[in-house]
Amino acid sequence: MAENKILEADMLALRLLSEGGQGPDTSLSWLLYIGIAFFVMIIIFGWPEGSKKQSQPAGPREAPRGKKKADDLVKIEGIGPKVAKVLNEAGITTFDDLARAKAADLQKTLNSAGFQMMNSEGWIAQAKLAAKGEWDELEDLQDELKGGRKAR
């Protein structure tokens, strides 16, 4: 009985191979190639992450837990975006940090970043007002300044 089943299987295989002289049916082999291509692309480019945002909006960076949120130091007369970035990298991220900084240390930080021409003499006074939330007084002080320095 087992011999009959083996014989039938052999006959079926011979009949399939002899039909058309083409061998096994390869009409769906393209599907295999697409699957392989998809697999290779995943390996090269990584799995698509549709749930993550592709670009983060610009703004103040978030401080680690337990630390204060970074202030916009550009509100200080004489500090632009590039200088604010240098100060942030030096660990000065809030008005309070800037208010507590020493002018000589600020100048060293600016010099090492290539901003030798910058003068931080008026920044600390402005930062003290901003840290206290005294915005009207800050505005009055800034009216007296030009580029962060006392107008002469």
Steps between C-alpha positions, in 0.01 A plus 500: 500500500782743586665405173188604310500844662869546421437388143206743466714785634777414256253492211357837604846653519590361156178628350553850647856511371407379157212743445613767261862415557532810715549347840333634811263798485702822548224754439508621862878528532473880463330503839807339653725763340283785638517346847878471481530860377279624786710307752824646361355854514403450865853388576655798319260781599341362817137443583279799416401692813178672402398580856799728565508856376755547224602849610485654843377858529761758587476644846655487840638162576349306785706479813554158658266406783563691817654793316343826390375550149736704281417868460522690172827684561450697177265726700815648653621803302828406328441123488408349166418140407863397446618645830200344679602163358857546626371594844263200507788269411698653787217413741338843515142424402288725723491867590593397854810316371603810308428729798730289720779480241820701532580742220855363466369144459250614240775676307718187507208295365438755225869520410536123475199491266647764271289792625788718621321816391196433721471684829288352775519798737124574494371143480523415869295801613237423238494132598443592867189695405376227264556230763281696744236553229542879511428547130412871514827580675685282249342691214601832659858378540511373142390843377824635648715230336638462152612147412490405867727787609427831662454760226768768517 
